[in-house]
Amino acid sequence: MSKRLLKSGMIVSAMTLVSRVLGLVRDVVVANLMGAGASADVFFFANKIPNFLRRLFAEGAFSQAFVPVLTEYHASGDKDKTRELIAKASGTLGVIVTIVTLLGILGSSVVTALFGFGWFLDWLNDGPAAPKFELASLMLKITFPYLWFITFVALSGAILNTLGKFAVSSFTPVFLNVMIIGSAWFISPNLAQPEIGLAIGVFLGGFVQFAFQIPFLIKEGVLVKPKWGWRDPGVTKIRTLMIPALFGVSVSQINLLFDTFIASFLATGSISWLYYSDRLLEFPLGLFGIAIATVILPALSRKHVDAHSEGFAHTMDWGVRMVILLGLPAMLGLMVLAKPMLMVLFMRGEFTPHDVEQASLSLLAYASGLLNFMLIKVLAPAITRVKTLRHR
């Protein structure tokens, strides 16, 4: 079992590494184009809101609740029943996320006021940050549809992971990075407001990721017509399991969003400094923490379906040991090398030495929690899986 998990983990880590490296290239391109100025602040704000909802619901709580239930259905050997669960889960989720997306687009000014309250106050009082509020409201209309696409990307990825096809979902984020880089090079230079081009890149990235996974769903025979199924037993179980999972994934995400809320009251560049430092934190978190969590969740689900408590404990022990083995050196490395890494990666173009200094301080604070963030990624699915037994 450990060898199989290690092999799956290496596949996910390899694909994630490609995506994360390309993500760093994307951030270098954006830093060179906009640095940490007002335009960068607004773009990162407009990109963070749909990503917050994605991580909170789609890739976070929903996946943790959906995979155990799907694994249970899949283990029964009844393909029609499994396809029916996928149809009703996707249909129910689709209706909800469509409503949320439309509300986000139509109410972009309200969303901006809620999470960028400092900009909103300046807009009310005709202060210096008033243009940020207006631009952020406009850009949210472009970036919010990304939530719709990425929700189904997360759903498709959860299905493929359950079937053991880890490489597809791990490689998918590459296309988002490619679209943003392409937009920075070919669209932004032709616009009066270059940040609008980056927002278009986010929209295109969501669409391409969604389209990329469809052939693999067809190949596995799990591309089904969505159905509304709010009261379906399987969907009900998923909804019930999402509640504890929400608490597990929401802490770090709400903290990051609260950081943005506070930063909207601070000097121009504050949101950008937080973004760049968070991106360096996400590199080891995705490469190790999320990769390990991705491969052990289906394994944990199979163990509980088979009532194999010893195997469940062994899998959890392996996951925690791997997190500590890889996470502790990564945490120390980020703390010691915060400033040099920021200088090497970003200090060019519009990104100044002052930006490096400010971003290094936030990276130092973020890095101190890396090991705990990684452990949450591994432990939260186990808690969700144990919770499943109570709802059989």
N, C-alpha and C positions, 0 to 999 in steps of 0.2 A: 504493500500500500504506500509506504513512504517513498519508494522509488517511483511509483506512478505519479504520486503527488508532486515529487521533485521534478519529474519530466514535464508535467503539465505546467508547473510553476515556471520552469525555464522557458517554455514556449511563450507563456503570457508575458514574462519579463522581457524576453527578446523583442516581441512585438511592441510592448509598452516602451522599451528603450528607443526603438525607432521613432515612435510617436513623440516621446518626451524630448529627444534630441531635435526633432523637427520643430517641436513646440518652442524650444530655446532659440532656434533659428528665427522663428516667427517673432519672438519677443525682442531679439536683437534688431530685426528689421523695423519693428514698431518703435523701439527706443531710438534708433537712428533717425527715423522719420519725424517723431513727435517729442522725444525726450520724456520729461516729466512735467510738462506744462499744462495749461488749461484744457487744450484739446485732448491730451492723453487722459487727463482726469475724467473727462466726460465720456470718452470711449470706454474706458475700463468700467465706469459706473454702468453704462448702458449694456455692457457685456456681462456684468456681474449679476444683475437681477434675474434674467432668465436662467443663468447657470446656477444661481442659488436655488431656484425652484427645481431645476433638473436634479441637482444633487440631493435635495431634501426629499423629493417624491419619486422621481423616475429611477435614477441610478442608485439611490440610497434605500429608503424605506420600502418602496415598491419591489425592487429586486430581491431584497432580503425576505420579503413575505411571499413573493411569487415563486421563486425558485424551489423552496421546500414543498409547496403545494403541487407545483408542476412535476417535481421529482416523484412525489407520491403517486400521482396519476400515471406518469410514465412507467414507473416500476410495476404497476398493475398489469401492463401488457395490453391494455385496451386502447388502441390507437384512436378510435372514434371518440372515446371519452376524453382523451388527452387533447385532441383537436377541438373538441367542443369547449373545453376549459380555456384554451388559447383564444378561441373566437369570442367568448363572452368576456374574458378579462381584457382583451384588446378593445372590444367595442365599448365596454363600460369606461375604461381608462380614456379612450378616444373622445368620448362625449365630454368628460370632465375637463380634459386638457384643452379641448377646443374652446370651451366656454372660458376657461382661465386665460387662454391666449387672446381671445377676442376682447375680454375685459382689459387685459394688459395693454393692447393696442389702442383701444378707444379711451382708456383712462390713463394714458401714459403720463400725463401731467400730475395726476393724483399719486401715481406710483413714485414719480420723481420727488414730489413734495414729501412723501412719507419717508423715503430712504435717503433723500438728499435735503434734509430739512434746512440746513444752513443756507443752501443755494436758494431755496424757496423763500426764506426770510429776506434775503438780499433782493430777490425779484419783487417782493411786496414793497420793499422800501427803496427800490431803484438803486441797490447797492452794487459794488463792483463784480459780484458773482452772479448777477442777474442773467447775463448771457449764457452762463453754464446751465442754468435751470431750463432755459428755452431750448438750447441745443440738446440737452439730455432728454427732454420730452420728445423731441423730434426723432432722435436716434433710437429710443426705445421702441418706437413704432416699427423700425426696421429690424431690430434685433430680437424682439419678443417672439416672432414666429419660429425662431430657433428652438424655443421650448417645445413646440408641437413636434417638430422633426426629431429632436433628440430624445423625446419621450418614447417614440416608437423605435428609435435606434436602441435605447436601453432595453425595451421589451424584447426586441429581436435578439439582442446580445444575450439576455438572460435565457431565452429559449435555446440558442445555439450552445451556450455554456453547459446547460443541463444535458444536452446531447453529446457533450465532449468536444465541441468545436470551438476551442478557446481562442485560436489564432485570429479568427475573423473579427470578433468583437474587440480584441486587443489592438488590431491593426486599423480599425475603422477611424479613430480620431486623427489619423494621418491626413485624411482628406480635409478636415477643418483647417489644419495648419497650412496645407497647400493653398486652400482658397484664400485665407487671410494674407499669406505671403504674396500670392498672385495679385490680390486686390491692392496691396500696398505698393507693388511695383507698377501695375498697369492701369488701375482705376484712380487711386488717390492723387497721383500727379496731375490728372486732368480735371480735378475738381477744386473749386475755390475753398472748400472745407475738406481737407484730406481725410479727416476722421470719418466722414460719411462713407468714403470708399471702404474703410475697414469694417464698418457696420454691414455694408453690402456683402463683404467677404464672409462675415459670420452667418448671414442668411443663406448664402450659397453653400457654405460648408455644411450646414444642417441638412440641406436638401441632398447633397452628394453622399453624405454618410448614410442617409435613409435609403437612397437608391442602391448603394453598394451592397447592402445586406439582403436585398430582396431575392437575388438569384440563389443565395445559399439557403434561404427559407424554402424556396421552391424545390431545390435539390433534396432537402430533408423531408419534404412532404408536409410542412407545417405552415405554409402560407394559406391562411383561411380567411373567409369573409367575416369581418367583425360583427358581433351581435350585442345588443344590450342585455346585460345579465346581472343587474344589481342584486337580485335576490337569489341568484344561483348559489348552491352550497359551496362550490369551490371559490367563487368570487367573494362570498361572505367570509369564508375562512381567510382569504387574502386580506380583506379589509380589517378583520380582527387582528391579524398578525402585524399589520402596518402600524398599529398604535404604539406598541413597545419599540418597534424599529425606528419610528420617528424620533423618539427620545434619544436613541443611540446615535443617530446621524445628525441630529439637529444642532447639538451643542456647538461643534466647531463651526458649522455653517452660519448659525445665528451670530456667533462671535465675530466672524469675518464681516457679516453684514452690518453689525453694530459698529465695527471699526470704520466702515464706510460712512455710516451715519455721523459719527463723531468727526471724521476727517472732512466732512462737508462744511464744518465750521472753521476748519484750520486753513493754513496757508495753501496757496496753489501748489500742486505737486504732491500733496499728502496722500491722496488716493493712489496716485501712480507709484509712490515709494512703497506703499503697502502691497500693491499689485506685484511689483518686481520681486520683492522679498518673498511673497507668498508663492510665486512661480518657482523659485529655487527650493522652497520647502516641498512643493508638490512633486518635484522630481524624484527624490527617494521615497516619498509617500506612495506615489503611483508605481514606481519600479519595484518596490519590495512589499509594502503594506497591502495595497490594493491587489497586486498580483497574487499574493499568498491567500488573501481573503477570497478572491475569485475562484481559485482552484479547490479550496477546502469546503466551500458552501455546498456544492453538489455532493461531495464525499460525505459531509456531515448528514445531509438529507438522506442519502442511501443508507447510512448506518442506522438512522432512526427508523426508517421505513422497515428495515430488517430487524429492528429491536436489538441491535448489536451495541450495547452500552460500552463494552470494553473497546471496541473499534472506534466509537465516537470519542472516547477519552483519549485514545492514542492519537487520533487525528488532531484533536485540539492541542495536545501536548506538542506535537510536531509543529503546528502552526505558531504557537507562542514561542517555542525555542528558536524558530527561524526568524521571527520578528526581532527578538532580542539580539540574536547573532548579527543580523544585518542592520537593525535600526540604531543600536547604540553607537557603532562607529560612524554611521551617517549623521547622527545628531551632533556628535562631537566635532566631526569634520565641518559641518555647516557653521557651528559656533566659532571655530578657530579661523576658518577661511572665508568668513562672510564678506569682508571688504575686498580681498583680492579677487574673489569670484565675480563680484559685481563689477569691479574695474575691468577685468579681462572680457567679460561678456557684453557689457552694456556701455562702457564709457567711450562713446564715439558719437559723431553727429550732434544731435540736440541734447544728448544725455551728458550732464556736466559732473565734475568732481563733487560738487555740493550734493547732487542727486545721489551719488555713490555713498557719501557720508550718511545721509538721512536714511536711505534704504537699508544700509548695513545695520543700523540700530534696530529697525523693525525686524530684520531677518534674525538678529541675535535673540530677540524675544520669541519669535515664532519657533526657532530651532529648539528651544528648551522644551517644547512640548511635542516634538516629533515622535519620540518613542511611544508616548501615550496615545497620540493620534493613530499610530500604526496598530497598537494593541486593540484600540476600539474597533478598527476595521475587521480584526480577526475575531474578537470576542462577541461583538454584537450579533453576527449571524448565528452563533451557537445559542445565544439566549433566545433568539427568534425561533430557532429550530426546536428547542425544548418546549417553547410555548405552543408549538404546533400540536404536540401530543394531547394537550388539554382540549383541543377543538376537533378531535377526530370523531 
